Amino acid sequence: MTEVPEPHGRQGRPALHELLAVAEEAVDEAVGWLSSAGAEWSATRFKASGEEVTDADVEVEARVTRVLEARTPEIPVVGEESAAAPDAPLPSRCWLLDPIDGTMNFTRGAPMYAVSLAYAENGVPLLGLVHAPSLGRRWSTGPAATGSMAEAAVACQLRRAVVGVSGTGSGSAHTRRFLNRLQNEAYRLRMQGSMALDLVGVAEGWLDACVCIAPKPWDVAAGVALCRERGYAVLGAEGRAFSFDSPVLVAGGAARALADLWEGS
């Protein structure tokens, strides 16, 4: 069982509702700036990995980080654009930030991108917030979260499932085999271009399940927290509970079937 942080004043650690308030403030600061940023901020360049990045990604990360460091200096921030190395071990407690998840959508004026922020302990996301500026929507864990855990836990047959798929650019033989089988066995596939919003789709019921291939912690941490809070299974390789070192994430009512399909491809 995941241990919930002690309330503020017990062991000197803030409670999750206090951390959520900090997360809201930090994301508000960045989204407020992003809403008025000019087109020059969305010009594309490429990282060494081949992924797209913009000046807006870097600026949003800097603005969120400044608020988090000021309000919770004891909790390090691990952001996509400033992480020392993509696969470096995470601190035991940290914020995980993807400043713009879905950068390719953002640079093309498509609305399916989001700021994704999570708090994690020992590799387990305990708090998540996803804000989609172009959609004017925000989702977060906490008392105001919607969804029935009992309803969410009901399994869904893959042949009737609408499945979100993201992270398909690896091009490995295993990935190609998996996607071919998934295309044949799922009811419908949806490619939105954002792991965070695919996981939100599962949590909110737009999608019956989702697959995130080669996810990084900042890509999925907030969405994992949202899905688990609503009672959805979130699995990784070999059908085990998802952890950040897994090469795949599957979530939703068809998660077990998707995990089996991945292992058998």
Protein Blocks (a to p, Z undefined) as FASTA:
>chain_A
ZZddddehihoiacfklmmmmmmmmmmmmmmmmmmpcfklmpccddfkopacdfklmmmm
mmmmmmmmmmmmmbccddfklgfbfkbccdfbdcdddfbghklmmmnopabbcdddddde
ehiafbdcdddfknopacdedjklgcjfklmmpccdfklcccddehklnopaklmmmmmm
mmmmmmbdcdehpaklmmmmmmnopagbdcdehiafklmmmmmmmmmmnopacddehhia
cdfkbcbdcedjklmmmmmmmmmZZ
